[in-house]
């Protein structure tokens, strides 16, 4: 892992973005100016690289807002250096990463929405699988949790991707969160 740069101003990076090679992962604080979450900046940066948000905030609105804006990962500032390194590696490989203590926030948000408000027609097992993906579980972990084979989970995921018209795990996570709030994502 190599840090390729650091900057104080978001606009500074965007003004030179066309001229530089983009990093695999951009690590940023959620509150760049200290007063409001930088959701627009996350969205802009997510269009050119994978974004890992690190914040002192573990509030549900901040976590869900950052993911809806396009973040591929969210860690609290209390995360260990090992978790940070693991998250950067996971994002660089196209995955999604979330601090374990934040998984409960995502799970609670996913389970709070009444079934009649859900959008696409997913089977109950597909809904369950999508919820576990949003919590950051691997296909193998989901299989263990559901008591099925990994190949069965792979089939569920392919069906979910087809029904929701999404690709990677980050897109699946954003789709799960957007099903909570139709105006989001």
N, C-alpha and C positions, 0 to 999 in steps of 0.2 A: 504494500500500500504506500502510495506516495502523495503527499500534499503538494498540489501544483500551484496553489495561490491562496491569497487571502485578500479580502477587500472590506473597506469600511462602508462603502455606499453601493447599494443595489443598482442604482442607475449607472454607476461606473462600469459594472460588468455588462449590463445590457447594451451600453453604447459601444462596447468593443466586442460583443458576442459574435458578430459576423466575421471578425478578423482572427479569432482564436480557435484552437482546438478545444472542444468541449470536454470537460471531465466526465467520467463515468457516473460519478455521484457528487452532488452538491450538498454539503452539510450546512444547515442554516438555523438560526434562532427563530422562533415563531414571532417574537416581538422585536422586530428590527429597530423600530423607533421608540420602543418602550411603552407605548400607550394602547396600541391596537394590534391584533394579530395580522400578520403580513400575508393574507390569503391571496391577494392579487399577485404578489411577488412569487408565491409558491406556484400559482398557475402559470405565470410567465416562464419561470425556470423549469417547470415540469415539461414544457414544450421542447426544451433543448437538452435536458439531462434528468436523471433520476434524483429526486429530492428526499433527503433525510432531515426531518425536523428534530431539533433537540431543544427542549424548553423546560423551564422550571414548572410550567403549568401542566397539570394533569387533569384539568377540567374537561368534562365531556364535550362541551361546545368547542373548545380549542382543538381537542384531538379529532373529533368528527369533522370540524371545519377544515382542518389541514388536509385530512385524507380526501375529503370531497373536492378540495382545491387542486388535488393532484399529487400530494406527497405520497411517496412509495414506502415511507417509514416514519415512525414517530417514537422518540425516546425521551425520557425525562432526564434532567441533568444529574439525577442521582444514579443513573445507569453506570455500570462498571466499565472500565476501559475495554475489557474483553467483549462486553455486549456491543459497545460502539464498533469495535473492529469487526465483529460478526455481522452487525447490521450493514455496515458499508460493503462488506464482501457479498452479503445476500442481495443487496440492491444492485450492485455492479453485475451480478449474475442474472438480473431480471426478476428477483423475488421481492417480497414484502416483509417488513420487519416492524415489530411493535413491542414496546416494553411489556413484560408480563403483567405488571400491575395495571396497565392500560387495557389489556384484553378484556377485563371485566366491564369496562366502560363500553367497549364496542359490543360485547355480548348483551349487555343490558339494553343498549339502544336497539339492537336487532330484535330482542324478544319483547320490547315494549309496544311494538306496532301491532294492532289487531289484525288477525288473518284477513278480514274482509277488505283491508286497505292495501294488501299486497298487489303488485302490478302483474307481472308475467305469471303464467300458469305453471309454476314449478310444483313438482310432487312434494309431499311432506319430507321425504328423505333428501330430495335435492335442496329444499330450503335449509334443512339441518346441515347438510354438507356445505352450503354457501355460508352459513353462519360460522361454521368452524374454520373455513378458509379465511373469513374476515378476522378471526381471532388469531390467525398466523400459524395454524397447525399445518403440518405437511400431509400429503395424501396418506402416508403410512400411519401417522398419528390419528388421522380421521378414521381410517379403517379400524384401528384398534378401539377407538372410542365407540364406533358404531357396531363393532362386532362383525365386520364383514372383511372380505379380502381387499387388498389394495387395488386390484383390477376392477372391482365393483365401484370403488370410489373414483377411479379414473373414468369409468363409464358415466357416473353421475356428473362429474366435472365437464365432460364433453357435452352432455345434454344441456347442462346449465349454460355453457358457453354458446351453444347453438341458440338456445331460447332467448338469452339476454344479449346475444351478438357482441360478446366480449372475448378478449384473448387471454392475456397473462393474469397472474395472481393479483397483481395490483388493480387491474381493471375489474376483476371479479370482486375484490374487496370494495372498490368504489361503487360497483353496481349494488352490492349488498347494502351499503350505507345509503345510497340514493333511494332505495326502496323504502327507507324510513321516512324520507322527506322528498316528495315528488318535485319540489322546486330546487333540490340540491343536485350536485354533480353535473 
